[in-house]
Amino acid sequence: MRRLIDGNESENAVAYCRSKKAFLTPKLIKLHKCLQIQCTGLMKLDCKYWERRQKRKDAKKRKKNDS
C-alpha cells in the first residue's frame, strides 16, 4: 500500500509527486491536472498504465491523420 496525495492508501499508484511527497493514481493525476500543466515534480512509476496510455494516444493520432 502506498500513501496517496489525498491521504488515502492504494496499490494502484502510477506516479509519485516529488513536491507533495505522495503517490498518485490515474484518477488523481487527472483531477490534479499534473500532465496538463506538465508538472516537473511528477515521476512516472514503472507500470503498464503508461504503456497503455501511450498506445491510446498513438491510436488517436493515427485515426486523426487517416481522416
C-alpha positions, 0 to 999 in steps of 0.5 A: 500500500502506498500513501496517496496525495489525498491521504488515502492508501492504494496499490494502484499508484502510477506516479509519485509527486516529488513536491507533495511527497505522495503517490498518485493514481490515474484518477488523481493525476487527472483531477490534479491536472499534473500532465496538463500543466506538465508538472516537473515534480511528477515521476512516472512509476514503472507500470503498464498504465503508461504503456497503455496510455501511450498506445491510446494516444498513438491510436488517436493520432493515427485515426486523426491523420487517416481522416 
